[in-house]
């Protein structure tokens, strides 16, 4: 039995299987010292606000409640003061989203 790797995964196979199949697929023999895990860059953890913004845009604007409207507007510096109801605030948010996509 020999240990082989493709740079990502490590397997133990018979020498015949390595010679007949795996060597032609880009695998190479390794000893214990060569085996290493690939470095996966760590992504910074997202803040609660970032997670909210990612999730809320998936939800139809017509289904947003007043708290979601206010929070989205605050996080995106959309001035909704002076709007008479949630519908007017949603119109301002819709304009903002349309401009963001353009």
N, C-alpha and C positions, 0 to 999 in steps of 0.2 A: 504494500500500500504506500502511496505517495500523497503528499499534500500539494494541492495546486491552487492557483489564484488567477483571477482575471483583473486584479487590481481593486476589486470591491469585495467579492466573496471568496471564501476559502473552503475547499472541499477536500475530502480524503477519498481517493479512488485507487483502483488497481493500476499498476504500471502499464498493463496492456490497454486499459481504457484511456489512460493519458496519452500513450503513444498513438493509438488508433483514432481517437476522437478529439480529445480536449486540446492537444497540442496544435491541431489544425484550426481550432476556434479561438486561438489567442491566449489560452491559459499557459502558465509556466509553473514549473516546480518551485516550491519554496521550502525552506527549512524554518524552524520555529522563530529564528531571529528576523526573517524577512517579513513575517506577517505583521501587518499594521492596519489599523482601521483608518479609512480615509477621513480627512479633516472636513467636517461639515461646518461651514460658518454659522455662528450663532446669530440669530436674528434678535434684535432688541425686543423686549416685551412691549406690547402695545398698551397704551394707557386706556383707562375706562372710556374716555372721550373718543379716542380713535376707534375703539371697538364699537361704540355706539354709532358713530358716523358710518362705519362700514356696514353695519347691520340695518340701519334705518333706511338707507337708500334702496335696499332690496324690498322693502315694504312699500306698497302703493301709497302715494301721498294722501289719497282719499281716506286711508285707514289710520292716519296718524292722529294721536290724541293731543290735547292742548299742551301737556307737559313735553311731549316729543317735539311739537312745533316750536315751543319756546326754547328748548335746549338746542335744537338744530340751529335756530336763528342766532342764539347767543354764541355758539361755537363758530359760526361762519360770519359773524359780524353783519347780520342782516337786521336792519332796523324795522321792527314790527310795531313799534309804539305808534299809536294813532290808528291802528287797524281796529275796526268795530267788532269783528268776529273772527273765528278761526278760518273761515273761508277766505277772507281778505289776506290773512297771514299766509295761507297756503298758496295764494296767487303770487305773492312776493317770493316765496320759496321756489315755486315752479319756475318763475323767471330766472332766479339765481341758478337753478339746476340746468335750465336750458342754456344759459350763457356758459356754464362750466363745461358742458358737453361740446360746445362749438369750438 
